[in-house]
């Protein structure tokens, strides 16, 4: 029953499963919208999330644009090779190779949390390929004000390691301010999947923390229309990080969503889709 609910959301979002390969990695994706779109909108989920994070946003995007929602390497249904280094460059390199199959010429990149750091890295490393950038509660820079999550990590507690359904439900309440609708069956399935990821979550978070990535010094190189979309109740990536991005990226636009937590794409998908499409339109208009 839970899988039927996922399938229904995908149909409503006008996306279908597809997959690409990158070396030994399999990268599942959800894809929909006009097949002839030369610059699809690629939406990247956050740490221990899944490609389904952006399905409700895709419902609006696929009316006019091609949308591609991949699983990040190491997460969800993507390959999870334990000998791979899952820092941001390690994740981004696999993803870029996989996306070369489905979006070889150009993309509009959207990323939430860890996906935002990956999107920013790709924009810096492949500037001719990325036409616009939307960063949603993005990691990738040091937070001038430590978030609640950062304080947990510094105290030696990994909030992404879940041991029970009760812990999972508490974690979801910590991440999102507006609880999205959903059945108990779906949330139960998500909890089981999250608990099964315990060891991989520990490994990947350790590698991300050890790499101590800070893109601040390079952000001035980004020369495409950039939107910074943040919830003012984000307890994972403090709003001060958005202001760091905003100061560093020339011409970037900062939009703060009030009463929203770390995942605007889940908590306010229509408003999030509208902002993404505005940024895409600005980029396409600038090219004419």
Secondary structure, DSSP 8 states (H G I E B T S, - for coil): -HHHHHHHHHHHTT-EEEEEEETTEEEEEEEES-TT-SEEEEEE--TT--GGGGHHHHHHHTTTS-EEEE--TTSTTS---TTS--SHHHHHHHHHHHHTTT-SSEEEEEEETHHHHHHHHHHHH-TTTEEEEEEES--SS--SS--HHHHHHHTT--TT---SHHHHHHHHHHH-SS-----HHHHHHHHHHHHHTHHHHHHHHHHHHHHT---GGGGGG--SEEEEEEETT-SSS-HHHHHHHHHHSTT-EEEEETT--S-HHHHSHHHHHHHHHHHHHHHHHHH-
